[in-house]
Amino acid sequence: MGILQEPSRYPVKGLAVHLLRDIERYIRNKDTTAARFGRDVVRDPRFVFDLRNGREPRPSTEARVRQFLELGR
């Protein structure tokens, strides 16, 4: 018998799961909203909501988000 894992809250696949986890941590720590984060970073207020629903960002978009997160703005 294997250990059953609880399903993820969001149907994210691939490497986007790591990006979403980092974004969610940033949003929580900075006390901001998902829409504000998306608007400020990629000019798309739906960005985080779409990631939560399985969107795979383009490599250039992911690089922009990672750079923003690393600078810790």
GUTIDREN-523416 format. One record per residue: residue number from 1; residue in three letters; x, y, z of N, C-alpha, C in turn. Coordinates in Angstrom, 3 decimals, decimal comma. Layout:
N
+-----+-----+----------+----------+----------+----------+----------+----------+----------+----------+----------+
:   n : res :     n.c1 :     n.c2 :     n.c3 :    ca.c1 :    ca.c2 :    ca.c3 :     c.c1 :     c.c2 :     c.c3 :
+-----+-----+----------+----------+----------+----------+----------+----------+----------+----------+----------+
: NUM : Ala :        X :        Y :        Z :        X :        Y :        Z :        X :        Y :        Z :
...
+-----+-----+----------+----------+----------+----------+----------+----------+----------+----------+----------+
// end
This chain:
73
+-----+-----+----------+----------+----------+----------+----------+----------+----------+----------+----------+
:   n : res :     n.c1 :     n.c2 :     n.c3 :    ca.c1 :    ca.c2 :    ca.c3 :     c.c1 :     c.c2 :     c.c3 :
+-----+-----+----------+----------+----------+----------+----------+----------+----------+----------+----------+
:   1 : Met :    0,828 :   -1,187 :    0,000 :    0,000 :    0,000 :    0,000 :    0,867 :    1,244 :    0,000 :
:   2 : Gly :    0,549 :    2,181 :   -0,861 :    1,279 :    3,440 :   -0,919 :    0,599 :    4,494 :   -0,070 :
:   3 : Ile :    1,305 :    5,534 :    0,141 :    0,759 :    6,655 :    0,905 :   -0,068 :    7,507 :   -0,040 :
:   4 : Leu :   -1,288 :    7,765 :    0,334 :   -2,157 :    8,608 :   -0,477 :   -1,850 :   10,067 :   -0,201 :
:   5 : Gln :   -1,695 :   10,815 :   -1,269 :   -1,462 :   12,245 :   -1,123 :   -2,767 :   12,975 :   -1,337 :
:   6 : Glu :   -2,930 :   14,017 :   -0,577 :   -4,105 :   14,848 :   -0,737 :   -3,968 :   15,618 :   -2,050 :
:   7 : Pro :   -5,027 :   15,704 :   -2,838 :   -4,925 :   16,421 :   -4,100 :   -4,616 :   17,901 :   -3,883 :
:   8 : Ser :   -3,908 :   18,465 :   -4,846 :   -3,556 :   19,881 :   -4,791 :   -4,813 :   20,737 :   -4,892 :
:   9 : Arg :   -4,758 :   21,924 :   -4,299 :   -5,890 :   22,844 :   -4,404 :   -6,095 :   23,304 :   -5,830 :
:  10 : Tyr :   -4,995 :   23,386 :   -6,575 :   -5,063 :   23,910 :   -7,930 :   -4,498 :   22,876 :   -8,904 :
:  11 : Pro :   -5,099 :   22,766 :  -10,085 :   -4,651 :   21,769 :  -11,059 :   -3,438 :   22,212 :  -11,854 :
:  12 : Val :   -2,367 :   22,617 :  -11,200 :   -1,175 :   23,105 :  -11,875 :   -0,312 :   21,920 :  -12,285 :
:  13 : Lys :    0,293 :   22,018 :  -13,444 :    1,135 :   20,932 :  -13,921 :    2,519 :   21,462 :  -14,285 :
:  14 : Gly :    3,454 :   20,562 :  -14,427 :    4,789 :   20,936 :  -14,869 :    5,520 :   21,821 :  -13,880 :
:  15 : Leu :    6,419 :   22,614 :  -14,409 :    7,240 :   23,484 :  -13,571 :    6,467 :   24,676 :  -13,020 :
:  16 : Ala :    5,301 :   24,950 :  -13,580 :    4,507 :   26,081 :  -13,105 :    4,112 :   25,915 :  -11,647 :
:  17 : Val :    4,079 :   24,687 :  -11,151 :    3,720 :   24,465 :   -9,751 :    4,724 :   25,139 :   -8,827 :
:  18 : His :    5,996 :   25,109 :   -9,184 :    7,018 :   25,759 :   -8,363 :    6,881 :   27,279 :   -8,438 :
:  19 : Leu :    6,605 :   27,777 :   -9,613 :    6,413 :   29,213 :   -9,778 :    5,207 :   29,673 :   -8,979 :
:  20 : Leu :    4,114 :   28,945 :   -9,075 :    2,902 :   29,316 :   -8,346 :    3,143 :   29,281 :   -6,840 :
:  21 : Arg :    3,863 :   28,279 :   -6,364 :    4,162 :   28,198 :   -4,938 :    4,936 :   29,430 :   -4,476 :
:  22 : Asp :    5,910 :   29,869 :   -5,267 :    6,693 :   31,051 :   -4,916 :    5,847 :   32,320 :   -4,971 :
:  23 : Ile :    4,971 :   32,403 :   -5,951 :    4,081 :   33,559 :   -6,054 :    3,133 :   33,614 :   -4,860 :
:  24 : Glu :    2,542 :   32,470 :   -4,521 :    1,612 :   32,423 :   -3,384 :    2,312 :   32,846 :   -2,090 :
:  25 : Arg :    3,549 :   32,411 :   -1,917 :    4,329 :   32,799 :   -0,733 :    4,552 :   34,318 :   -0,728 :
:  26 : Tyr :    4,909 :   34,879 :   -1,884 :    5,128 :   36,320 :   -1,992 :    3,850 :   37,084 :   -1,652 :
:  27 : Ile :    2,737 :   36,653 :   -2,233 :    1,452 :   37,323 :   -1,994 :    1,104 :   37,307 :   -0,511 :
:  28 : Arg :    1,306 :   36,171 :    0,115 :    1,015 :   36,035 :    1,544 :    1,937 :   36,928 :    2,390 :
:  29 : Asn :    3,234 :   36,904 :    2,081 :    4,195 :   37,674 :    2,870 :    4,070 :   39,179 :    2,678 :
:  30 : Lys :    3,708 :   39,606 :    1,488 :    3,598 :   41,043 :    1,186 :    2,190 :   41,575 :    1,412 :
:  31 : Asp :    1,273 :   40,694 :    1,811 :   -0,112 :   41,092 :    2,070 :   -0,714 :   41,858 :    0,888 :
:  32 : Thr :   -0,601 :   41,239 :   -0,280 :   -1,163 :   41,817 :   -1,493 :   -2,180 :   40,833 :   -2,065 :
:  33 : Thr :   -2,767 :   41,156 :   -3,182 :   -3,746 :   40,272 :   -3,810 :   -3,153 :   39,640 :   -5,065 :
:  34 : Ala :   -3,756 :   38,541 :   -5,485 :   -3,316 :   37,865 :   -6,700 :   -3,476 :   38,783 :   -7,915 :
:  35 : Ala :   -4,577 :   39,508 :   -7,969 :   -4,811 :   40,413 :   -9,096 :   -3,779 :   41,532 :   -9,130 :
:  36 : Arg :   -3,448 :   42,089 :   -7,978 :   -2,453 :   43,168 :   -7,916 :   -1,083 :   42,641 :   -8,346 :
:  37 : Phe :   -0,709 :   41,451 :   -7,888 :    0,564 :   40,861 :   -8,280 :    0,628 :   40,704 :   -9,798 :
:  38 : Gly :   -0,379 :   40,094 :  -10,376 :   -0,393 :   39,895 :  -11,825 :   -0,347 :   41,184 :  -12,598 :
:  39 : Arg :   -1,088 :   42,177 :  -12,151 :   -1,126 :   43,468 :  -12,820 :    0,243 :   44,145 :  -12,754 :
:  40 : Asp :    0,866 :   44,120 :  -11,585 :    2,146 :   44,805 :  -11,407 :    3,295 :   44,113 :  -12,135 :
:  41 : Val :    3,283 :   42,790 :  -12,167 :    4,436 :   42,051 :  -12,682 :    4,321 :   41,760 :  -14,177 :
:  42 : Val :    3,177 :   41,316 :  -14,636 :    3,036 :   40,928 :  -16,047 :    1,904 :   41,661 :  -16,763 :
:  43 : Arg :    1,364 :   42,669 :  -16,115 :    0,267 :   43,476 :  -16,694 :   -0,958 :   42,634 :  -17,041 :
:  44 : Asp :   -1,201 :   41,612 :  -16,211 :   -2,342 :   40,720 :  -16,422 :   -2,941 :   40,365 :  -15,059 :
:  45 : Pro :   -4,047 :   41,023 :  -14,679 :   -4,628 :   40,739 :  -13,367 :   -5,127 :   39,305 :  -13,209 :
:  46 : Arg :   -5,312 :   38,578 :  -14,293 :   -5,782 :   37,184 :  -14,234 :   -4,626 :   36,178 :  -14,159 :
:  47 : Phe :   -3,392 :   36,637 :  -14,221 :   -2,234 :   35,754 :  -14,323 :   -2,199 :   34,680 :  -13,236 :
:  48 : Val :   -2,280 :   35,059 :  -11,980 :   -2,202 :   34,085 :  -10,879 :   -3,415 :   33,157 :  -10,905 :
:  49 : Phe :   -4,586 :   33,701 :  -11,173 :   -5,790 :   32,866 :  -11,241 :   -5,661 :   31,835 :  -12,366 :
:  50 : Asp :   -5,101 :   32,264 :  -13,498 :   -4,909 :   31,344 :  -14,615 :   -3,869 :   30,272 :  -14,280 :
:  51 : Leu :   -2,795 :   30,647 :  -13,572 :   -1,819 :   29,642 :  -13,130 :   -2,481 :   28,611 :  -12,235 :
:  52 : Arg :   -3,328 :   29,079 :  -11,350 :   -4,043 :   28,168 :  -10,449 :   -4,908 :   27,184 :  -11,221 :
:  53 : Asn :   -5,361 :   27,609 :  -12,394 :   -6,216 :   26,752 :  -13,215 :   -5,454 :   25,972 :  -14,274 :
:  54 : Gly :   -4,121 :   25,946 :  -14,183 :   -3,340 :   25,109 :  -15,073 :   -2,590 :   25,803 :  -16,182 :
:  55 : Arg :   -2,645 :   27,117 :  -16,245 :   -1,924 :   27,844 :  -17,297 :   -0,423 :   27,609 :  -17,169 :
:  56 : Glu :    0,223 :   27,372 :  -18,292 :    1,682 :   27,242 :  -18,358 :    2,216 :   28,565 :  -18,923 :
:  57 : Pro :    2,964 :   29,319 :  -18,129 :    3,469 :   30,598 :  -18,638 :    4,575 :   30,408 :  -19,663 :
:  58 : Arg :    4,735 :   31,382 :  -20,535 :    5,837 :   31,366 :  -21,488 :    7,143 :   31,482 :  -20,712 :
:  59 : Pro :    8,220 :   30,958 :  -21,279 :    9,519 :   31,069 :  -20,598 :    9,899 :   32,518 :  -20,278 :
:  60 : Ser :    9,615 :   33,433 :  -21,192 :    9,956 :   34,844 :  -20,938 :    9,123 :   35,422 :  -19,801 :
:  61 : Thr :    7,876 :   35,009 :  -19,703 :    7,014 :   35,477 :  -18,616 :    7,486 :   34,904 :  -17,294 :
:  62 : Glu :    7,826 :   33,625 :  -17,294 :    8,320 :   33,011 :  -16,069 :    9,611 :   33,684 :  -15,622 :
:  63 : Ala :   10,490 :   34,015 :  -16,565 :   11,752 :   34,685 :  -16,222 :   11,488 :   36,058 :  -15,609 :
:  64 : Arg :   10,520 :   36,787 :  -16,155 :   10,173 :   38,107 :  -15,616 :    9,641 :   37,992 :  -14,186 :
:  65 : Val :    8,778 :   37,003 :  -13,953 :    8,209 :   36,799 :  -12,622 :    9,305 :   36,396 :  -11,636 :
:  66 : Arg :   10,172 :   35,480 :  -12,051 :   11,259 :   35,035 :  -11,165 :   12,191 :   36,196 :  -10,809 :
:  67 : Gln :   12,482 :   37,045 :  -11,793 :   13,338 :   38,205 :  -11,527 :   12,667 :   39,125 :  -10,501 :
:  68 : Phe :   11,382 :   39,349 :  -10,661 :   10,634 :   40,179 :   -9,724 :   10,684 :   39,576 :   -8,323 :
:  69 : Leu :   10,475 :   38,278 :   -8,218 :   10,479 :   37,608 :   -6,923 :   11,867 :   37,636 :   -6,274 :
:  70 : Glu :   12,908 :   37,480 :   -7,075 :   14,268 :   37,506 :   -6,540 :   14,652 :   38,871 :   -6,011 :
:  71 : Leu :   14,147 :   39,917 :   -6,646 :   14,442 :   41,273 :   -6,181 :   13,634 :   41,607 :   -4,929 :
:  72 : Gly :   12,580 :   40,827 :   -4,699 :   11,775 :   40,992 :   -3,486 :   11,103 :   42,333 :   -3,351 :
:  73 : Arg :   10,641 :   42,855 :   -4,435 :   10,007 :   44,182 :   -4,438 :    8,852 :   44,274 :   -3,520 :
+-----+-----+----------+----------+----------+----------+----------+----------+----------+----------+----------+
// end
